[in-house]
Amino acid sequence: LAQLSSLTAESFEEFVAELFEMLDFEVEKVGGSGDEGADLRLRRRDGLMAVVQCKYHKQGVVGSPVLQKFLGTIHHTRSQKGFFVTTSTFSLAAEKFAAENPIELLDGPRLVELIHHAIGPKPKRETEALLF
């Protein structure tokens, strides 16, 4: 987790893309101006489509208004799911909003868990259960 704090916003986004590739997703990098709120687009072999928003924060809490906007991105891109990835934490309101919508929240500790899962031996079904 300490190593994540030394990344730039751009290298954090690249790191997240590589992590999803290791978890057996096809990854398209979208980020930049005109990204419509999606930094990455994901496709899984079974056809599931998802988008990822990366927010690199050294401090602060991600609140529900940001996730409400991200939900619009999920619908606009016709994705079935969204992953909101941050080095920060989420407010209780954000966690509640995500639980009621197709949004998975990935904060620092959750990223560490996924990294350990990605680099270790794993059956494919475990990866799907871990993220969906």
N, C-alpha and C positions, 0 to 999 in steps of 0.2 A: 504494500500500500504506500509505503514511503517513496518507492521508486516512481509511482504514478504522479506524485506531487511535483516531481522534477520535470515533467513533460510540458511542452507548450500546448496550446489549444489544438493546433494542427497535428502535432505528433500524437496527442491523445486520441483524436479522431482516427488516425491511421492505426493506432494500437487497437482500438475497438473494432475496426474493420478486420484486422488480422485475427482477433479473437473469435469473431463470428465465423470467419473462414475455417478456423480450427474446429469449430463446432458444427461443421458440415453444411454451412450455408453458402450459396452463391451471393457475393456481395458486389453491389454497384455503388461507387462513391458519387454522391450527388453534390454535397456541400457547396458553399459559396453563395454569391448573390443569385437570386432566382431559384434557390433550392426548395422553396415552398415549405420550409420547416423540417425538411428531411435531410440529414447528413448522409445517410446510407439507405439503400433499398436492399432488402434481403429476399431471397427465394430459397425455399427448401425443396428437396427432391420430390416431396409429395404435393408440391404446387402451392404451399402456403406462402403468401406474400406478406411482408412486414416492412416497416420503416423504422429508422433509428434516429433519434435526436441526441447529440452529444453536447453536454454542457460542462465545460471545464471550469470549476470554481475552486479556489483555494479556501474560501470562507463563504458563509451564508447558507441559506436553506432554500431549496426549490419548493415553491408553493403551488397551490392548485390552479391559479390563473394561467401559469405557463403550460400546465398539463391540459387545460381546457382548450387552449390554442392548438396544442399538439394533437388532440383528438380530432380537430378539424383537418389537420394534415393527414391523419390516418384515413379518414373518410374520403378526402379529396383524392388521395392516391389509390383508392379502392383496395387498401390493404386490410388484412384480417386482424392485424395486431401491430402494436407499436412498442418499441423499447426506448425508454428514456434513461440515458446513461449519464451519470454525473460523478464527479469526485467529491461532491458535497453530500448533503443529506436531504431528506424530504420532510416537509411538514406533515403533521397528522392529517390535515385537510387534503393534502396531495395524496397521501397513502389511501385515504378513504375514496377519493375520486378515482384513483387508478384501480382500486378493487372493484369498482362498479362499472368499469369500462375495459376495453381490450388493450390495456396499457400495463406493461411490466416495468417496474422500477428497478434499476440497477445502480446501487450506490457503491462506494469504495469496498466495503466488506463483501458485498455480493459479487463484485468484480473479481475479488481475490478467490472466492469460491469457484467461480466459473473458470478462472485461469488454472486452478488446481485440477479441475475436472477436465479441461481441454488438453492439458499436457500429460495427464495420466491415462492408463489403459481404461477404455470404457466401451461397453456395448452401445450401439446406436440408440436403442430404446431409452437408455438412461439419459442421454442428452436431450431427447425430446421431452421426457418427463421433467427434467431440470428447468427447461425454459417454457414449457407450455402446460 
